Amino acid sequence: MSEHDRRCHSEDGGETVVLRSLDEIEAIRPIWERMQAEDPHPMINADIDRYLSFLRVNEQDYGPLVLILKREGQPQAMVVGRLGKQSMPLRIGYKVVAKPALRCVTVIYGGVLAPVDDAVAARLVRALMGFLRRREADAVYFNHLRMDSPFYRQVATIPHLLCRSHFPAVHAHWQMSIPRSLEEFYLGLSKKHRGNIRRAIKKLEEEWRDRLEIVHYRQPREVERLCEDVERVSLKTYQQSLGAGFQNTPLTRSIANTDAQRGRLHVSVLYIQNQPCAFQWGTTFGRTYFLERIGYDPAWTKSSVGTVLFVKVLERLCADEGVDCMDFGFGGAEYKESYGSESWQEAATMYILAPRFYPLLVGALESANAGFVRALTWIVRRVELLAWVKRLWRRTLQKTPAQQGAMAQKPDRAVE
């Protein structure tokens, strides 16, 4: 990339700088961290250490890419992304029917930093589209864009009709204000719900007594054990069957170690008779506790071990003066709506396509699939079957003890 491409000037005196190396990005750490700290809803996905960890582990597949918008030499806004292959799964419900891939500039979740108005957002979007014009990428891909933001409006309007998303799934993103006490949390629930939780806790504690233990992991020396125990639980969950469960990979351990070293790792595991039964993977960032992963062994469903663990962790957060909010992440779930106090809408998948045959074909297939799924979802909701269908599908995906034993005996194809 030429120096001209790295620094593009606009008629209004603005300048767009493109950073493409880890050293260049490390050099702007103070700017990055300041912009993120000033964001009213900073997302841990866009933390600079997580970004750098991902690229170092996946350097063969992805290249760094950061845009900084400057005015009069001062940083005004930033877009954090990476350049590499990105699959665009075509789904019906939880089933992936095809996974076409494009070379994409992927804007990471929460990666549009600093206050952005419509004019600034338009400049950022056009700067991203420059990578398509120069044939460096086939598409610009966004994961869960906040729909009340100027940036979303520009992504949805500036590209040509054929080169942008249609029928994106809309998900709620929920957060919960941390109550001052657990009793205050209970008062916000219905009498029935409150009673059910208290009975579940009492029953579990009385039945298992000193054989019940909740361990809260925070130290770097604990990362190896917690990853192993969390993986043991996650392998039995429906999320694992969807490919969205916990993965005990070098990247996961690297991020966990970094979080632990910075004092923001909050992973809790519930054990019964020394066996992990449920986990809750959280990370504090700023004054927010991000609930990043949860899971429980389906054999303990009737004991509500996931709910018990959630309440026990919440009780600790109530006593933590450094945490004001719990973020449930993107995607809907009944517990998020039940406990959440604030939400906004996000477009799950957005993209801008290069005006070339293959990218447009993939985009047409994705839009057709999204339109079909939206219509099917509307029909199912009309007959009040959606929640029932989701529960049935998840139960089907959860592994029975017999299935788990069969998997344990099956050889790993990677080492055959």
Buried (B, 14 or more C-beta within 10 A) or exposed (E): EEEEBEEBEEEEEBBBBBBBEBEBBEEBEEBBBEBBEEBEBBBBBBBBBBBBBBBEBBEEEBBBBBBBBBBEEEBBBBBBBBBBEBEBBBBEEBEEEEEBEBBBBBBBBBBBBBEBEEEBBBBBBBBBBBBBEEEBBBBBBBBBBBBEBBBBBBBBEBBEEEBBBBBBBEBBBBBBEBBEEBEEBBEBBEEEEBEBBEEBBEBBEEEBEEEBEBBBBBEEEBBEEBBEBBBBBBBBBBBBBBEBBBEBEEBBBBBBBBBBEEEBBBBBBBBBEEBBBBBBBBBBBBEBBBBBBBBBBBBBEEBBBBBBBBBBBBEBBBEEEEBBBBBBBBBBBEBBEEBBEEBBBBBBBBBBBBEEEEBBEBBEBBBEBBEEBBEEBEEBEEEEEBEEEBEEBBEEBBBEEEEBEEEEEEEEEEEE
